[in-house]
Amino acid sequence: QMRRFVKRYIRKNFDGADIADTEDLAQFSANPPDSMYEVQRLLKNALWICGGNTKRTCRVSVSSNLWWWNYALASVGAATVLTCMCVFIWVKLEHCCIKAETTLTDFARCKPFRELNEDDAASSDSH
């Protein structure tokens, strides 16, 4: 409640000034002065108030203007991981001598698939 009062007081008495640091506002609201004279004196000199008639410019929050960068960076990261996985798979399959004329039977004879087939056969024998 005190925080809302202080915000309204700042906007009204400092010609639409804004709060530059909400942590300082929270500290001020948690331990307010005893008199309105002290409130006005402290707020007039408070560096965490900007705009209005304070003659202090408000900095634009980078995080609020560049929120889409999070999604862009995540997308680039996902594309990079996907590309690395595709290249890894391609290199493994290329190592198995896959060519345009390779048949499915030739493909199954490749070492990784032979091992896979041997593991399947061993597990079915044990059952």
Buried (B, 14 or more C-beta within 10 A) or exposed (E): EEBEEBBEBBBEBBEEBBBBEEEBBEEBBEEBEEEEEEBBEEBEEBEBBBBBEBEBEBEEEEEEEEEEEEEEEEEEEEEEEEEEEEEEEEEEBEEBEBEEEBEEEEEEEBEEEEEEEEEEEEEEEEE
